[in-house]
């Protein structure tokens, strides 16, 4: 992300996210801004997934929260960015902080790109997931739709524009996006595995 920030009687400051917090503070103070509260943000360009841009008003966010979100997203591979887009569409976060927490916890979601119906999901599970020894001689006997529907209901999954998504975490999505004590709980759960 490149962010343009300016103060009432000051020159514009260009910030390229992610950046270290001391760089942001130094640039703001150097140009006469006592805190980020004196800055007006103007997002000039970004490479954020479309769902992220729609989920929150970037110009309304804290500079530091935007930076942390961009840092979390910048670490993701292209496939994980598509997964994040599906997760954001599913979870409906309302802030950069909530999006950051989702990006940091993508491993709690199962995602199958380009799968949009129970039949496609059933076909994926039987043929491509690696859970079964698929025999194409028996293809006409497989009921992909029924199998897919059963798994969607069992996993409480959803179909998004990007593909099939299910949440496998033990915390509610609201608690996961809030962070705090939930983050420590998630760390403990990962360490136990």
C-alpha positions in Angstrom: 0.0 0.0 0.0 1.1 3.5 -0.5 -0.6 6.0 1.8 -0.6 9.8 1.4 -1.0 11.6 4.7 -1.1 15.3 5.3 -1.7 17.7 8.1 -3.5 21.1 8.0 -0.4 23.3 7.5 2.1 20.7 6.6 3.6 19.0 3.5 2.3 15.7 2.3 4.0 12.6 3.7 4.2 9.4 1.6 4.2 6.2 3.5 4.7 2.8 1.9 3.2 -0.1 3.9 4.3 -2.2 5.5 6.8 -0.1 7.3 8.3 -0.2 10.8 6.4 1.8 13.4 9.4 4.0 14.1 9.5 5.0 10.4 5.9 6.0 10.5 6.3 8.0 13.7 9.5 9.7 12.4 7.8 10.7 9.2 4.8 12.1 11.0 6.8 14.1 13.5 9.3 15.3 10.9 6.5 16.9 9.0 4.8 18.6 12.0 2.2 16.1 12.9 2.0 15.5 16.7 0.2 12.2 16.2 -1.6 10.2 13.6 -4.8 12.0 14.7 -3.5 15.1 12.9 -3.1 13.2 9.6 -5.6 12.8 6.8 -5.2 9.6 4.9 -5.5 9.3 1.2 -4.8 5.8 -0.2 -3.1 6.4 -3.5 -2.6 2.8 -4.5 -2.6 -0.7 -3.2 -2.4 -4.4 -4.1 -5.0 -5.5 -1.5 -7.6 -8.1 -2.4 -10.9 -6.6 -3.5 -12.8 -8.0 -0.5 -10.4 -6.3 1.9 -10.9 -2.9 0.3 -14.7 -3.3 0.5 -14.7 -4.6 4.1 -13.4 -1.4 5.7 -13.0 2.3 4.9 -9.2 2.4 4.6 -9.1 6.2 4.9 -10.9 6.0 8.3 -8.4 3.5 9.8 -5.5 4.2 12.1 -2.2 4.5 10.2 -0.7 1.9 12.5 -3.6 -0.5 12.1 -3.4 -0.2 8.3 0.3 -0.8 8.5 -0.2 -4.0 10.6 -2.9 -5.2 8.2 -0.6 -4.6 5.2 2.3 -6.4 7.0 0.1 -9.5 7.6 -1.2 -9.5 4.0 2.3 -8.9 2.5 3.5 -12.2 4.0 0.9 -14.2 2.1 1.5 -16.2 -1.0 -0.8 -15.5 -4.0 -3.0 -18.6 -3.2 -3.4 -17.4 0.4 -4.5 -14.0 -0.8 -7.3 -15.7 -2.7 -8.1 -17.6 0.5 -8.1 -14.4 2.5 -10.5 -12.8 0.0 -12.9 -15.7 0.6 -12.4 -15.5 4.4 -13.1 -11.8 4.4 -16.3 -12.3 2.4 -17.4 -15.0 4.8 -16.4 -13.4 8.1 -17.5 -9.8 7.3 -14.8 -8.0 9.3 -15.3 -4.3 9.9 -11.8 -3.0 10.5 -8.2 -3.3 9.5 -7.4 -5.0 12.8 -10.0 -7.7 12.2 -8.7 -8.3 8.7 -5.2 -8.6 10.1 -6.3 -11.2 12.6 -8.0 -13.2 9.9 -4.9 -13.0 7.7 -2.8 -14.2 10.6 -5.1 -17.2 11.2 -5.8 -18.4 7.7 -4.6 -21.9 8.7 -7.9 -22.2 10.6 -9.9 -22.2 7.4 -10.2 -24.9 4.7 -10.4 -23.5 1.2 -11.0 -25.1 -2.1 -10.7 -22.5 -4.9 -13.2 -22.5 -7.9 -15.6 -24.9 -6.2 -19.1 -23.4 -6.1 -21.7 -26.2 -5.8 -22.1 -29.3 -3.6 -21.5 -31.5 -6.6 -18.2 -29.8 -7.4 -17.2 -30.1 -3.8 -18.1 -33.8 -3.7 -16.2 -34.4 -6.9 -13.1 -32.6 -5.5 -13.3 -34.6 -2.2 -13.6 -38.0 -4.0 -11.3 -37.4 -6.9 -8.7 -34.8 -5.9 -8.5 -34.4 -2.1 -6.3 -37.4 -1.6 -8.7 -38.9 1.0 -9.8 -41.7 -1.3 -8.4 -44.0 -4.0 -10.5 -42.8 -6.9 -11.3 -45.3 -9.6 -12.5 -43.7 -12.8 -14.1 -47.0 -13.8 -16.7 -46.5 -11.0 -17.4 -42.8 -11.9 -21.0 -43.3 -12.8 -21.7 -44.9 -9.4 -20.4 -41.9 -7.3 -23.1 -39.5 -6.1 -20.9 -36.4 -5.9 -23.7 -34.0 -5.1 -25.0 -36.1 -2.1 -21.5 -36.5 -0.8 -20.7 -32.8 -1.2 -23.9 -31.7 0.5 -23.2 -34.0 3.4 -19.8 -32.6 4.0 -20.9 -29.0 3.5 -23.5 -29.5 6.2 -21.1 -31.3 8.5 -18.4 -28.7 8.1 -20.9 -25.8 8.1 -19.1 -24.6 5.0 -20.1 -21.9 2.5 -19.6 -21.3 -1.2 -18.1 -17.9 -2.0 -17.2 -16.3 -5.3 -13.7 -17.6 -4.8 -14.6 -21.1 -3.9 -15.6 -23.4 -1.0 -14.7 -22.3 2.5 -15.1 -23.8 6.0 -13.9 -22.6 9.4 -12.2 -25.2 11.5 -11.3 -23.1 14.6 -12.6 -23.7 18.1 -13.4 -20.0 18.8 -16.2 -18.1 17.2 -15.2 -15.8 14.4 -16.1 -12.8 16.4 -13.7 -13.8 19.2 -11.0 -14.7 16.7 -11.2 -11.3 15.1 -11.2 -9.5 18.5 -7.9 -11.0 19.5 -6.6 -10.4 23.0 -7.0 -13.6 25.2 -8.3 -15.5 22.2 -4.9 -15.1 20.4 -3.1 -16.7 23.4 -5.7 -19.5 23.3 -5.1 -20.1 19.6 -1.3 -20.2 20.1 -1.7 -22.8 22.9 -4.0 -24.9 20.6 -1.4 -24.8 17.7 1.4 -25.8 20.1 -0.6 -28.8 21.3 -1.0 -30.2 17.8 
